[in-house]
Amino acid sequence: MNYRHAYHAGNHADVLKHIILARVLDYLRQKEKPFAVLDAHAGIGRYDLKGAEAFKTGEWKDGIGKLLAEPLPPEVRVLLQHYLNMIHDLNPDGVLRTYPGSPEVIVRLLRREDRIFLNELHPQDADVLAARYSGDKRVRVSRLDAAVAVKAELPFTERRGLVLLDPAFEVPDELNKTLRSVKHALERMQNVTLLIWYPLKAPDDAKDFLRGISDFNQPGTLTAELLVKEPFAEGGLAGSGVVIVNPPFTLRAELERIMPALARRLGLGTWGRGSVSVLTPPK
Ligand SMILES: C[S@@+](CC[C@H](N)C(=O)[O-])C[C@H]1O[C@@H](n2cnc3c(N)ncnc32)[C@H](O)[C@@H]1O
């Protein structure tokens, strides 16, 4: 396992993923009933943007750095409120240094009665996570392969909740492995909301994966894609997408406001593209 998220923390892909994650959690919090979350590829929870790894790539400058550089239109800002507030709270002096990973985004939006399972296969990262959240009774850390964690934790006893699948894409068959985890998750808990991140490098990279997602026929499945530069073979990460299975019914309209604004802000030159697509029609 060579992948270390610290090199990429706060980049355009993280911004997209964490904004959508915060929107879905905001919706789950609106009902009184408790919910649970499985973050199946959790990373270390928080990242130091002035640390050696983030400093080396500087990826965050074209992600969260650009997002915060100027005020956002008010109708977009209001949808990003939770996400922007937590970045502000983590960096109270206004100098961007600490970026929240998905565990931190989730923990900050959990209520007292909600629970989170943080799963991370890398032993050192799992140790960091376990130490970071050791005082929080809502948090449990596991060190399983993500596919095993999905089978172990679902269905949630709460009968409502969210699973984030955010693989490192170090192994060639990762998208098919992810499709199998989606299948297992839906077999165990048909109403669970799933967020699945995928990279966009060359055009049509994700075509088969998205067809595989559509084949599950979960009504209303969406995908939101953000491209920051032109995708071409060997061109590196041009953008990414997040599939949302069983999305909140409010999410599509929200993403239709958010995605063009992200593309305008994070696109390189005039290249930004932000889109929302319906993969399976709603009921
Ligand atoms: C993209 S990073 C996760 C970032 C995190 N979700 C966030 O948004 O802050 C992927 C993580 O998955 C871990 N990982 C790699 N293979 C895994 C596996 N088979 N099962 C669980 N975790 C794995 C990596 O160590 C890495 O920390």
Ligand as a Chemical Component Dictionary entry (heavy atoms), coordinates in Angstrom:
data_LIG
# 
_chem_comp.id                   LIG 
_chem_comp.type                 NON-POLYMER 
_chem_comp.pdbx_formal_charge   0 
_chem_comp.three_letter_code    LIG 
# 
loop_
_chem_comp_atom.comp_id 
_chem_comp_atom.atom_id 
_chem_comp_atom.alt_atom_id 
_chem_comp_atom.type_symbol 
_chem_comp_atom.charge 
_chem_comp_atom.model_Cartn_x 
_chem_comp_atom.model_Cartn_y 
_chem_comp_atom.model_Cartn_z 
_chem_comp_atom.pdbx_ordinal 
LIG C1  C1  C 0  -8.513  8.384  -1.139 1  
LIG S1  S1  S 1  -7.920  7.883  0.398  2  
LIG C2  C2  C 0  -9.227  8.238  1.496  3  
LIG C3  C3  C 0  -9.451  9.664  1.795  4  
LIG C4  C4  C 0  -10.575 9.921  2.775  5  
LIG N1  N1  N 0  -11.776 9.172  2.443  6  
LIG C5  C5  C 0  -10.917 11.410 2.792  7  
LIG O1  O1  O 0  -11.796 11.829 2.018  8  
LIG O2  O2  O -1 -10.331 12.129 3.604  9  
LIG C6  C6  C 0  -8.029  6.137  0.327  10 
LIG C7  C7  C 0  -7.653  5.443  1.621  11 
LIG O3  O3  O 0  -7.970  4.054  1.484  12 
LIG C8  C8  C 0  -6.967  3.293  2.136  13 
LIG N2  N2  N 0  -7.046  1.952  1.532  14 
LIG C9  C9  C 0  -6.375  1.465  0.463  15 
LIG N3  N3  N 0  -6.806  0.211  0.173  16 
LIG C10 C10 C 0  -7.779  -0.071 1.072  17 
LIG C11 C11 C 0  -8.608  -1.196 1.281  18 
LIG N4  N4  N 0  -8.534  -2.283 0.485  19 
LIG N5  N5  N 0  -9.510  -1.165 2.280  20 
LIG C12 C12 C 0  -9.608  -0.077 3.099  21 
LIG N6  N6  N 0  -8.827  1.025  2.955  22 
LIG C13 C13 C 0  -7.927  1.029  1.949  23 
LIG C14 C14 C 0  -5.699  4.051  1.884  24 
LIG O4  O4  O 0  -4.720  3.741  2.850  25 
LIG C15 C15 C 0  -6.177  5.502  1.953  26 
LIG O5  O5  O 0  -6.026  6.013  3.253  27 
# 
loop_
_chem_comp_bond.comp_id 
_chem_comp_bond.atom_id_1 
_chem_comp_bond.atom_id_2 
_chem_comp_bond.value_order 
_chem_comp_bond.pdbx_ordinal 
LIG C1  S1  SING 1  
LIG S1  C2  SING 2  
LIG S1  C6  SING 3  
LIG C2  C3  SING 4  
LIG C3  C4  SING 5  
LIG C4  N1  SING 6  
LIG C4  C5  SING 7  
LIG C5  O1  DOUB 8  
LIG C5  O2  SING 9  
LIG C6  C7  SING 10 
LIG C7  O3  SING 11 
LIG C7  C15 SING 12 
LIG O3  C8  SING 13 
LIG C8  N2  SING 14 
LIG C8  C14 SING 15 
LIG N2  C9  SING 16 
LIG N2  C13 SING 17 
LIG C9  N3  DOUB 18 
LIG N3  C10 SING 19 
LIG C10 C11 SING 20 
LIG C10 C13 DOUB 21 
LIG C11 N4  SING 22 
LIG C11 N5  DOUB 23 
LIG N5  C12 SING 24 
LIG C12 N6  DOUB 25 
LIG N6  C13 SING 26 
LIG C14 O4  SING 27 
LIG C14 C15 SING 28 
LIG C15 O5  SING 29 
# 
